[in-house]
Amino acid sequence: MELVSIFANNILPIFLVAGVGFVLARKLHADAMTLSRVTLYALSPCLVFNLLVNAQVSASEFGRLLLFTLGTILGIGAITWLVTRALQLDRVMVSAFLVAVMFANGGNYGLPLTSFAFGQAALTRATIYFVISVVLTYTLGIFLASSGRRSAREALSGVFKIPSVYAAIAAVIVVATQVTVPPVVMRPVELLSNAAIPVMLLVLGMQLERAAKPEKLQLVGLAVGLRLIVSTLLGFVLAQVLGLDGAARQGGIIQAAMPVAVVTTILSTEFQTEPAFVTSVVFFSTVLSPLTLTPLIALLANGR
């Protein structure tokens, strides 16, 4: 009954909103690509800036969360790369695998789930993980997605065309200099930031509606297992090593355990890096995630 309650109160509401996006795509043929680009180029930068400017934790805890985030993302990336090498996958599929497994859905799924399950303190810590992961997604993620079919120079040039990179830099400058952002700037940023998560959930549902039966089911299953199980275990290990406890441990491990980020479908489509495969991994990791996240929430809530 505890697991049923956790699912109903924390996970089901997120799937209901995503279900609205699914219906919009199925019945009204809403354009997922347009909404995805609105998110990528308008809403996400404001979300990154707003969250980073308002995050309030000590320098020590921020440093440990930074190491935890880098460790989980780069660690699961290294494990995934070794797996792809063992399977002798081609360059494009390796890029698709890395993009799909490394970057979790920490925003439109992870943040509301953390808030519902553990409250504001854990949400603040999860936000730090999310912001750092967003920076990595829009730098390293874009490089990986584009490097499947482009040279290293072309891939790196694509990184600097994404507004979220500049939003993160601007936020760091504001925090470091303690400049007060005037309301005429901050209020529109907050409005767009508040719109980002619900729109991302709608995009999630619309993307799930487009998912077709995967052609490479075994590879999809392997990627889902790496994302939902191996990354979660890695999160537990790193939390122990770095001494994360309480809200920081809860927020960090939940973020490390999330399914594949919706934005990976946007990146794979934009750079033509096996978009059908990546979309399938997003779909199956998302629909299967309650099976891993529900007991995980119970474990973390009981301090385990």
Beta strands, then each sheet from edge to edge (+ up, - down):
end
